[in-house]
Amino acid sequence: CLQLAESGGGSVQVVGSLRLSCAASRSTTSRDYFGWLREVSGKEREGIAATYTRDGTTYYSDSVKGRFTISQDSNTNMLYLEMNNLKPEDTAMYSCAASPPMTPVPTSHVLRSYNYNLWGQGTQVTVSS
């Protein structure tokens, strides 16, 4: 079965950058949406970036728009999240996730966690001032 594994997390100072990677164990062509979500203990999981694999459309939350970039390499079954100008409030556990095949959802719903049914184990990002 398909598995996802994140890497690239770590500690960085404010306005620094990190690149997260998500390796899929096999082809992801059966999955319609790939996304990055983050979670802080005690808070609701937040979807921050996603891509619709059928046409490459990307989606971002307001909290990361203009600073983070999601990209996918279907040849290598990799998903990336380039994070720039990091802020302390970006500190969280970041997970990549994949949706099942599904009817395209409204833009406002793409980043909601219930769309995704396969998750990686997560990688911690800590931003210090």
VENNORMO-V279428 format. One record per backbone hydrogen bond with DSSP energy under -0.5 kcal/mol. CO is the residue of the C=O (numbers start at 0). NH is the residue of the N-H. E is the energy in kcal/mol with one decimal. If there is no record, write none. Layout:
# VENNORMO-V279428
co=CO nh=NH e=E
co=CO nh=NH e=E
This chain:
# VENNORMO-V279428
co=2 nh=24 e=-2.3
co=4 nh=22 e=-2.9
co=6 nh=20 e=-2.8
co=9 nh=125 e=-2.7
co=11 nh=127 e=-2.4
co=12 nh=15 e=-2.2
co=14 nh=84 e=-0.6
co=15 nh=85 e=-2.3
co=17 nh=82 e=-3.3
co=19 nh=80 e=-2.2
co=20 nh=6 e=-2.2
co=21 nh=23 e=-0.5
co=21 nh=78 e=-2.2
co=22 nh=4 e=-1.7
co=27 nh=30 e=-2.1
co=31 nh=52 e=-2.9
co=32 nh=98 e=-2.7
co=33 nh=50 e=-2.9
co=34 nh=96 e=-2.4
co=35 nh=47 e=-2.4
co=35 nh=48 e=-1.6
co=36 nh=94 e=-3.2
co=37 nh=45 e=-3.2
co=38 nh=92 e=-2.6
co=39 nh=42 e=-2.7
co=44 nh=46 e=-0.5
co=45 nh=37 e=-2.8
co=47 nh=60 e=-2.2
co=48 nh=35 e=-3.2
co=49 nh=58 e=-2.6
co=50 nh=33 e=-2.3
co=50 nh=52 e=-0.8
co=51 nh=54 e=-1.0
co=51 nh=55 e=-2.6
co=56 nh=51 e=-2.8
co=58 nh=49 e=-2.0
co=60 nh=63 e=-1.3
co=60 nh=64 e=-1.6
co=63 nh=66 e=-2.5
co=63 nh=67 e=-2.2
co=66 nh=83 e=-1.8
co=68 nh=81 e=-3.0
co=70 nh=79 e=-3.2
co=71 nh=73 e=-0.6
co=72 nh=75 e=-0.7
co=72 nh=76 e=-0.7
co=72 nh=77 e=-2.1
co=76 nh=23 e=-2.6
co=77 nh=72 e=-2.8
co=78 nh=21 e=-2.4
co=79 nh=70 e=-1.7
co=80 nh=19 e=-2.8
co=80 nh=82 e=-0.6
co=81 nh=68 e=-2.5
co=81 nh=83 e=-0.5
co=82 nh=17 e=-2.2
co=85 nh=14 e=-3.3
co=86 nh=89 e=-2.3
co=87 nh=90 e=-1.8
co=91 nh=93 e=-0.6
co=91 nh=124 e=-2.8
co=92 nh=38 e=-2.1
co=93 nh=122 e=-2.3
co=94 nh=36 e=-2.8
co=95 nh=119 e=-2.1
co=96 nh=34 e=-2.9
co=97 nh=116 e=-1.8
co=97 nh=117 e=-1.4
co=99 nh=31 e=-0.6
co=105 nh=108 e=-2.5
co=105 nh=109 e=-0.8
co=106 nh=109 e=-1.0
co=108 nh=111 e=-1.8
co=111 nh=114 e=-1.9
co=112 nh=115 e=-1.8
co=114 nh=99 e=-0.5
co=117 nh=97 e=-2.2
co=122 nh=93 e=-2.9
co=123 nh=9 e=-0.9
co=124 nh=91 e=-1.9
co=125 nh=11 e=-2.6
co=125 nh=127 e=-0.5
co=127 nh=13 e=-2.2
